[in-house]
């Protein structure tokens, strides 16, 4: 439930800036994006944890880990693109963490 609510909050904050492929559509700095730079991916990870706890087996663990590795790659790719925005450096200074405040 937490993952679903966080996903909805992210989508509402992104509005028309949401896209499937990484692109420079402007920065979103409101809602959950005030706390971490990639809250939508945090929601995905929370959902994965819930799924893995419910359906625990080796196969789900492997799928979750593969998904998380791809998310880390996507975060880096998106940040390379977003760094071209003039406001990016000030946003990074304000919102220091990508996924978990105090961690990364």
Backbone torsions as a table, in degrees:
resi	resn	phi	psi	omega
1	UNK	NA	-42.3	179.6
2	UNK	-60.0	-43.7	179.0
3	UNK	-61.9	-41.1	-179.9
4	UNK	-65.2	-45.5	179.4
5	UNK	-65.0	-39.3	177.5
6	UNK	-65.3	-40.9	177.4
7	UNK	-60.3	-44.4	179.5
8	UNK	-64.4	-43.1	178.3
9	UNK	-60.9	-39.5	178.5
10	UNK	-65.4	-46.0	-179.9
11	UNK	-62.4	-40.6	177.8
12	UNK	-65.6	-38.1	178.3
13	UNK	-68.5	-38.6	-179.2
14	UNK	-72.3	-38.6	-178.3
15	UNK	57.1	-127.0	-177.9
16	UNK	-74.5	-6.4	178.8
17	UNK	-80.3	-10.4	179.8
18	UNK	-66.7	138.7	176.4
19	UNK	-155.3	156.9	-179.3
20	UNK	-77.6	-39.2	-178.3
21	UNK	-101.1	142.4	178.4
22	UNK	-59.8	132.1	178.1
23	UNK	-159.8	159.3	178.3
24	UNK	-85.1	97.6	-179.5
25	UNK	-112.7	10.9	-175.1
26	UNK	99.2	161.4	-178.8
27	UNK	-92.5	143.0	171.5
28	UNK	-107.8	122.7	-176.1
29	UNK	-123.1	11.9	-179.3
30	UNK	-111.3	173.6	179.9
31	UNK	62.6	-141.3	-178.5
32	UNK	-63.9	-17.0	-179.8
33	UNK	-73.1	-5.7	172.7
34	UNK	-79.2	-20.2	-174.8
35	UNK	-99.6	-44.3	176.7
36	UNK	-139.5	156.9	-175.6
37	UNK	-78.2	-19.9	-177.8
38	UNK	-134.5	61.9	-178.0
39	UNK	-67.0	-26.3	177.9
40	UNK	-63.4	-39.9	178.7
41	UNK	-71.1	-32.4	173.2
42	UNK	-61.9	-41.3	177.2
43	UNK	-61.9	-41.9	177.2
44	UNK	-59.2	-44.1	-177.8
45	UNK	-66.4	-39.9	176.9
46	UNK	-62.7	-42.4	176.7
47	UNK	-62.3	-40.4	177.4
48	UNK	-62.2	-40.9	179.4
49	UNK	-63.0	-43.1	178.2
50	UNK	-62.3	-43.1	178.7
51	UNK	-63.4	-44.0	-178.0
52	UNK	-66.2	-36.2	177.2
53	UNK	-67.8	-33.9	-179.4
54	UNK	-76.6	-41.0	-174.0
55	UNK	-114.4	40.1	-171.5
56	UNK	-57.9	121.9	167.4
57	UNK	-165.9	172.8	-175.8
58	UNK	-61.6	-39.5	-178.9
59	UNK	-62.5	-43.3	179.1
60	UNK	-67.9	-36.4	178.0
61	UNK	-62.2	-42.0	178.9
62	UNK	-65.2	-43.2	179.1
63	UNK	-63.1	-42.2	179.0
64	UNK	-63.6	-46.0	180.0
65	UNK	-62.7	-41.3	177.5
66	UNK	-62.8	-41.5	177.7
67	UNK	-63.0	-41.4	-179.4
68	UNK	-68.0	-38.0	176.8
69	UNK	-62.4	-41.5	178.6
70	UNK	-66.9	-34.0	176.5
71	UNK	-65.1	-41.3	178.6
72	UNK	-62.8	-40.6	175.9
73	UNK	-62.4	-44.8	-178.9
74	UNK	-64.4	-38.9	178.3
75	UNK	-59.4	-46.5	179.8
76	UNK	-64.1	-41.2	178.6
77	UNK	-63.8	-44.7	179.3
78	UNK	-63.7	-40.4	-178.6
79	UNK	-68.6	-30.6	174.2
80	UNK	-62.7	-41.7	179.8
81	UNK	-70.7	-46.4	-178.0
82	UNK	-65.5	-25.5	-179.9
83	UNK	-64.7	-13.2	176.3
84	UNK	-77.1	-15.6	177.7
85	UNK	-73.5	137.0	-177.6
86	UNK	-62.1	-27.5	-177.7
87	UNK	-88.7	-4.3	-173.8
88	UNK	-58.8	-47.5	-175.3
89	UNK	-63.6	-37.4	177.7
90	UNK	-71.4	-35.0	177.0
91	UNK	-65.0	-43.4	179.7
92	UNK	-64.5	-35.0	177.9
93	UNK	-67.2	-35.1	179.3
94	UNK	-80.3	-41.7	-177.8
95	UNK	-113.8	91.9	-170.4
96	UNK	-76.5	-23.7	-171.0
97	UNK	-108.0	143.5	-178.5
98	UNK	-80.1	-48.5	-173.9
99	UNK	-122.4	-48.9	-175.2
100	UNK	-123.2	117.8	178.5
101	UNK	-55.7	133.0	179.8
102	UNK	83.5	-5.0	-176.9
103	UNK	-122.4	-66.3	-177.5
104	UNK	-152.3	NA	NA
